[in-house]
Amino acid sequence: MGMKIKQHEVSLNNLKGQKSKLDDSILNLQVTIGKLYPSRSTPNIDDGDSCPPGDEEEINQQIMLHEKSAAGILCQLKTHLGKVVGVLQLGSLKDVVGVVATLGRVVDDNLSRLLSEYLGLETMMAIVCKSYAGVIALENYDVQSSIDKSFGLHGIGASIGKPLDERFLVICLESLRPYAGNFVLDDPQKKLDLLCPRLPNGEFPDGFLGFAVNMINIDASNLSGMTPNGDGLRETLFFNLFSRLQIYKTRAEMMKAVPFISHGALSLDGGMMRSSGVFSLGNR
């Protein structure tokens, strides 16, 4: 009798483990096909599409409103390419991947705005480079440690009549510590297989929708090969920006789940918990 009970307990534990994996798979599928955001059409990410047509152009236009910023100057290169920007200068920027705001898309406009607010303007406008060589190519200094205004991004800005005079953030992918876990099996977007929060009964907390890092659609060309180790943008850039930031439907549900939140959370109605014990209050 004792052996049978033990066998039943082992079988029950195995079934619970399988159920947990199935729940995680269902959640990932819901995010992928857009069931969490029925008000928006979902781009086809199976073949690497990351955003509906026109979105990238609109984002570039918004960035170029900051015309004398580093990000604005990079976006203007497309317009001035072959006119006043030297080929050698552009060649020196070959390791520049782009601006954070242009490297990922979210299918829900409201969530996109929340994630942008969470990161802040400086980070959204940050320039991303594959290597430290790309960082060096953006800016150089003379013997007095003053910025050489004829070199790199400063030189390009001056050549198109947009001198760069303010500080700007640069993120070097090869210097980031990438996510070291597994990926969701057979997922075309290489979503991270993160451990979802669980109540004592094994269920997800009410309103839990997933992790921010997995709700970003990335161009197929940026899903791998962005570092010497072959890492993509999700496990380097976006994991470092969002870590295990959780997304909930409502603020009330997010607040009930506080004991299960370790790296911050957002709710679709505007709630924001930046980290354990740190909340952003007030109107958006």
N, C-alpha and C positions, 0 to 999 in steps of 0.2 A: 504493500500500500504506500509506504514511504517513497519508494522508487518511482511509482506512478505519479505521485504528487510532485516530486522534483522534476520529472519529465514534463508535466503539464506547466510548471512554472517556467521552465526553459523555453517551451513552445510559446507561452504567453509573452515572455520578454522578447522573443524573436519577432512575434507579430507586432508588438508595440514599436519595435525598431523599424520594421517595414512600413508601418502606418506613418511614423514620423517622416521617413524618407519620401513617402507618397505625398504627404501634406506639403512638404517643401517643394516637391516637383510641381504640384498643382499651383502653388503660389507663384513660382517662377513662370509657369505657363500663362497665368492670368496677367502678369505684368507684361509678358512678351506680346500677347494678342490684344492687349488693351482693354480687358474687361473691367479693370479698375477705373478706367476713364472713358465711359461710354459716350461722353459728349464730344469726343474728338476722334477723327479717323486716324488709324494707326499705320505708319509707314511699314513697308514690307522689309523687315530686317533680315529675312532668311537669305537674301542675296546681297546683304551688306548695305542696303539703303539706310541712311541715318536721319533723314528729315524730309518733309514735303518740299517740293520745288518752290524756290523763292525765299525760304527761310534764311538761308545763308547770306543771300544778297541783302536782305533786310537787316540782319545782324551787322554785316559789314558797314552798311549805311549808318547805323547807330554808333558804331565805333568811330567812324570817320567824323562824327560830330565833335569828337575830341581830337581835332585835327592836328594839334601840336603835341599830342601824347605819343609815346613809343608805339602803342597798339594802333593808333590812328595812322601813323606814318607807314607802318607795315601794310595796312589795308590799302593805303593810297598807292603802293608800289604797283598794283595791278593796272591802275589808270596811267601811271607815268612810265611803265615798263617800256624800254626801248627809246625813250625820249631823252630825259636828262639824268637817268640813273645809270651809272656805269656798270658794265657787265662784270668787271672785277669785283666791285662792291657787292653785287648780288651774289656772286660766287662765294664770297666770304661768309654769306649768311645761309649756306646750304644746310646747316644743321638746325636751323630754326624751323620748328614744327608749325607754329602759329600762335594765335591768341587763345587763352583759355575759353573765352566765350564762344569761339567758333569750332571747338574740337569735340563737342558733344551736344546731343539734342534730347529733350524730354518731350514726350507726346502730349503732355497736359500743360497748357499755358500757365495755369495757376501754380502748379508745382514748379514749373520753370522759374517763375518769379520768386517763389519762396527760396529755392536753392540759390538764386542769384543774390537775394538779400542775405542769406546765410553766409555766403562767401565774401560779399562786399565788393565794391567797385574796383579796388586796387587789385584784388585777386582775379576777378573776372577779366581785367584788362592786362593781366600778366602775360609775358611772352614765354613760350615753352621752347626749350632747346633740347636736342638729343644728348649733347655732350658738353663738357666744360669748354671745349674748343669753340662751340657755338656761343657760349657766354662771352668769351674773350673777343670774339669777332664783333660783338655788339658795341664794345666801348674800349678805347685805349687811352693811355695817359702819357704826358710828357715827363721830362726829368724832374719837374717841380710837382709831379703828381696831379697836375691839372688835366681835365678832360681834353683830349684832342678832338676838336670840333669838326675836323676834316675826315675823321675816320669812322667806320662802322655806321651805326644807325644815326649818329649825329651828322655825319657827312651826307648821308642819303637825305635826311630831313632838310639840311641846308640847301641841297641841290634842287629840291622841289618847293623851296620857299616856306618850309615849315620847320624852323629851328626848334630843336628839342632842348628844353631848359629845365624840365622837372624830373624828379626821381621816378623810376619805374621798376616794377618787380619782374624778375626773371627766374624761371624754374628749370633746373637742369635734371633731366630724367635719369641719367646714369648715376647721379648722386643720391637719388631717392632710394629708400629701402622698400622694395616691392612686396606686395602681398605674397605670402609664402605657402598658402593653403591650396586646396583643390579648386577646380572649376566645375560648374554645372555640366553634367555629362551631355554631350551632343548639342550644346547650346551654340548657335551660330555667332552669338555676340560675346562668347567667352565670359559669361557672368560668373561671379565669384561664389563658391559654395560656402557661404557664411552660415554659422550656427544661428538659427532663428530663436527668438525668445520663446520660452514655453512656461505655461502655468503648471502647477503641481499635477493637474490632471492630463498634461500632455498637449493641451490645446494652445493655439496662439492667443495672446492677449486680444481683447476686443478691439477692432479697428486697425490692427496691424496690417500694413500693406506690403512691407518689404523694406529693403535697404536702398538708400539713395544711390549708392555706387552702382547698383544693378539696374536702376531705372533710367540710366543714361544710354542712349543709342550712339554708337561710335562707328565711323566709317571703317569698312572692312580693311582698308590699307593701314589703319592705325591700331588694329587689334593685336598685332605682333610686330617684332622686328624693330622696335623703337629704341632699344638699348643693345649693347653688345651681347647680352644674354638672351635676346629675343623677346623681351617683355613688351607688352602692349600698353596703351594708355590707361586701360581700366585698372590694371594691377599696380601701376606706378603713379601716374598723375592723379587720377580720380580717387584711388584708394587713399592716397596721402591727403587729399583735400577733404574727403568725406568720411574716411575710415568706416565705422559701422553705424553711421547715422541712420536712425530708423524713421519710417514714415507712417503716420496714422491718419485715419479719416477725420477725427475731430480732436479738439483740444482736450475735451473731457476724457476721451478714451486714452489720449497720450498721458494725461496726469494720473490716471488709474494704473498705467503701466510703468510708472517711474521706477519701481524696484527692479524692473527688468531692462532698464536703459542704462548703458554704461558709456556710450560715446555720443550722446545727444540725440535729439529727435525733432521732427517737424510734423505739424498736422495741416491738413488741406484747408482748414478754416483759419490759419494764421498763427497757430501755436508754435513756439520755438524754444527748445531746450538745447543750449549750445554744448553743454557737457554735464556731467553728473553734478547737480546742485546749482548750475548756472542757467538762468532763464532770461529771455528777452521779452519784456512786457511792453504794453502800450500799443497804440495804433500803428499799422504798417505804413 
